[in-house]
Each structure stands twice: as C-alpha cells, then as structure tokens.
Amino acid sequence: SKSRGSFGSAGSRDSVDVQKLHSRLKEQFRNQIALFRQGVYLITGFKIDMSQGENDCQLFSIRSLYGEREEDHMVFKWSPKKKNKLDILNTDMAHLLMKGPSGVYVTEHGSWPGFMASVTLQLFDQQTVL
C-alpha cells in the first residue's frame, strides 16, 4: 500500500501554494518599503535611495524636498563594518553645503544630523524668500 506522505499531485500543488505565498510576501514587503520611504520623505523632507557600493559599503543618494533642481543631491557612503563612519561624497551640492554654514556641524561638531537639519533650513529659506 502507498504511504500518505507520497509526492504525487499534492506535492506539486503545495509547491504552487508556496510560490504564491512567496510572491505575496514579496509584494507586501515592496509595499511596506514604499510606504516607509514615503513616510520618511514626508517627515524629513528627504528622498533617500540606497545602493550597494564597493567593499560592502552602502551608498545613500539624498534629495531634498527643497532642492531647486532634480540633480541637486548628496551621496553618503557608509560601511556597516565601521559602525558610525559616514562620508559625504563630492557632489556639487555637497561641495557648496560643506563650505557654507551647514558644514560647521560636521567639521566642528562631527554631527551629520545637525548638518542635515541645517541643510533643510537653509534650502527652505532659499526657496521661500519673497
């Protein structure tokens, strides 16, 4: 007699169910990431895209809600192995902001959050001047 645990048609049906479940989970994950990114943008004013850099580094391309042009962005490089080591790469926008008053937050205080807050206020002020 056959055992009940055989891999006949029921086995292939189970694999289809697993594929459906996997597909649904991927879709839910994509939706949650999109919601998270939209929430971060609404709260902080920054659109943040992450990509893989060299040597296990992560690159974060950041665009401000208050940037004047689409190409106005900053790129940060972070190596998770060096927990708090964050570098800003030399984009036109980064160059201008680091030389301006916002740069003091990094050069004198080592504060990237202070820098980003200052950037937001500086760009906001430039955009709302009458």
KEVO-418846 format. One record per residue (C-alpha): residue number from 1; residue in one letter; x, y, z. Coordinates in Angstrom, 1 decimal. Example, Ala and Ser with C-alpha at 12.3 -4.5 7.8 and 13.67 -1.06 7.14 Angstrom:
// residues 2
> n,res,x,y,z
> 1,A,12.3,-4.5,7.8 $
> 2,S,13.7,-1.1,7.1 $
END
This chain:
// residues 130
> n,res,x,y,z
> 1,S,0.0,0.0,0.0 $
> 2,K,1.1,3.6,-0.6 $
> 3,S,2.0,5.8,2.2 $
> 4,R,0.1,9.0,2.7 $
> 5,G,3.3,11.1,2.5 $
> 6,S,4.0,10.5,-1.2 $
> 7,F,4.8,13.3,-3.5 $
> 8,G,2.2,13.0,-6.2 $
> 9,S,-0.1,15.7,-7.4 $
> 10,A,-0.5,17.1,-3.9 $
> 11,G,3.2,17.8,-3.7 $
> 12,S,3.1,20.0,-6.9 $
> 13,R,0.0,21.8,-5.6 $
> 14,D,1.9,22.5,-2.4 $
> 15,S,4.8,24.0,-4.3 $
> 16,V,2.4,26.2,-6.2 $
> 17,D,1.0,27.4,-2.9 $
> 18,V,4.5,28.1,-1.6 $
> 19,Q,5.2,30.1,-4.7 $
> 20,K,2.0,32.1,-4.3 $
> 21,L,2.8,32.7,-0.7 $
> 22,H,6.4,33.8,-1.6 $
> 23,S,5.0,36.1,-4.3 $
> 24,R,2.5,37.7,-1.9 $
> 25,L,5.2,38.2,0.8 $
> 26,K,7.5,39.9,-1.7 $
> 27,E,4.6,42.2,-2.8 $
> 28,Q,3.7,43.1,0.8 $
> 29,F,7.4,43.7,1.5 $
> 30,R,7.7,46.0,-1.5 $
> 31,N,4.5,47.9,-0.4 $
> 32,Q,5.8,48.3,3.1 $
> 33,I,9.1,49.7,1.8 $
> 34,A,7.3,52.1,-0.4 $
> 35,L,5.2,53.3,2.5 $
> 36,F,8.2,53.7,4.7 $
> 37,R,10.1,55.7,2.1 $
> 38,Q,7.1,58.0,1.6 $
> 39,G,6.8,58.5,5.3 $
> 40,V,10.5,59.3,5.7 $
> 41,Y,10.1,61.8,2.8 $
> 42,L,7.0,63.5,4.4 $
> 43,I,8.6,63.6,7.9 $
> 44,T,12.2,64.6,7.0 $
> 45,G,11.9,66.3,3.6 $
> 46,F,14.5,63.9,2.1 $
> 47,K,14.1,61.2,-0.6 $
> 48,I,16.7,58.6,0.2 $
> 49,D,17.8,55.9,-2.2 $
> 50,M,20.2,53.1,-1.1 $
> 51,S,22.5,51.2,-3.4 $
> 52,Q,25.4,48.8,-3.0 $
> 53,G,28.9,50.4,-3.2 $
> 54,E,32.3,48.8,-3.3 $
> 55,N,33.8,46.8,-0.4 $
> 56,D,30.4,46.1,1.3 $
> 57,C,29.7,49.9,1.6 $
> 58,Q,26.2,51.3,1.2 $
> 59,L,25.6,54.4,-0.8 $
> 60,F,22.7,56.7,0.1 $
> 61,S,21.7,59.3,-2.5 $
> 62,I,19.7,62.0,-0.8 $
> 63,R,17.5,64.6,-2.5 $
> 64,S,15.8,67.4,-0.5 $
> 65,L,12.2,68.4,-1.0 $
> 66,Y,13.5,71.9,-1.1 $
> 67,G,16.2,71.3,-3.7 $
> 68,E,15.9,73.6,-6.7 $
> 69,R,16.9,71.1,-9.4 $
> 70,E,16.5,67.3,-9.8 $
> 71,E,20.3,66.9,-10.0 $
> 72,D,20.7,68.6,-6.6 $
> 73,H,21.6,65.7,-4.3 $
> 74,M,24.1,64.4,-1.9 $
> 75,V,25.6,61.0,-1.7 $
> 76,F,26.7,59.4,1.6 $
> 77,K,28.9,56.3,1.9 $
> 78,W,28.6,54.1,4.9 $
> 79,S,30.4,50.9,5.8 $
> 80,P,28.4,48.9,8.3 $
> 81,K,31.7,47.3,9.5 $
> 82,K,32.8,50.8,10.7 $
> 83,K,29.5,51.4,12.5 $
> 84,N,29.5,55.2,12.7 $
> 85,K,31.8,56.0,9.8 $
> 86,L,29.9,58.1,7.3 $
> 87,D,31.4,60.0,4.5 $
> 88,I,29.8,62.5,2.1 $
> 89,L,30.9,62.2,-1.5 $
> 90,N,31.8,65.2,-3.5 $
> 91,T,28.7,66.2,-5.5 $
> 92,D,28.2,69.8,-6.5 $
> 93,M,25.5,70.2,-3.8 $
> 94,A,27.7,68.6,-1.1 $
> 95,H,30.6,70.8,-2.0 $
> 96,L,28.5,74.0,-1.7 $
> 97,L,26.8,72.9,1.6 $
> 98,M,30.0,71.7,3.3 $
> 99,K,31.7,75.1,2.5 $
> 100,G,28.7,77.0,3.9 $
> 101,P,27.4,77.4,7.4 $
> 102,S,25.9,73.9,7.4 $
> 103,G,29.4,72.4,7.1 $
> 104,V,30.3,73.6,10.6 $
> 105,Y,28.0,70.9,12.1 $
> 106,V,30.3,68.3,10.6 $
> 107,T,33.7,69.9,10.7 $
> 108,E,33.5,71.3,14.3 $
> 109,H,30.9,69.1,15.9 $
> 110,G,31.0,65.8,14.0 $
> 111,S,27.2,65.9,13.6 $
> 112,W,25.6,64.6,10.4 $
> 113,P,22.1,65.0,11.8 $
> 114,G,22.9,68.7,12.7 $
> 115,F,24.3,69.1,9.1 $
> 116,M,21.1,67.7,7.6 $
> 117,A,18.8,69.8,9.8 $
> 118,S,20.8,72.9,8.8 $
> 119,V,20.6,71.9,5.1 $
> 120,T,16.9,71.6,5.4 $
> 121,L,16.5,75.0,6.9 $
> 122,Q,19.0,76.6,4.5 $
> 123,L,17.2,75.2,1.4 $
> 124,F,13.8,76.0,2.9 $
> 125,D,14.8,79.6,3.5 $
> 126,Q,16.2,79.9,-0.1 $
> 127,Q,13.0,78.6,-1.6 $
> 128,T,10.6,80.7,0.5 $
> 129,V,12.4,84.1,0.2 $
> 130,L,10.0,86.6,-1.4 $
END
